[in-house]
Amino acid sequence: MPTRGPRCGSSRKAGVPAVPVGIVGTREILPMDSLLPLRGPVTLRVGEPIPTAGLAMRDRAALTRRLRERVLELMEVKVSAER
């Protein structure tokens, strides 16, 4: 699960697509109690761009929600509907 929320304000302001990116495997190779990374696979999954042209400030929450959902799909994370 991502520790930080998606940042899409810049892409919305510039009118360029927001590209969801999911990174899988870092938790296993970078344990919190370790000073050095372990060996292991890390996968970078890049999703389809989400258009932002014409979106207003009031659309920011919906865009952020959509981007977050897509990143979680790319990471194959199951999230409850309450979130």
Beta strands, then each sheet from edge to edge (+ up, - down):
strand 1: 21-24
strand 2: 43-46
sheet 1: 1+ 2-
end
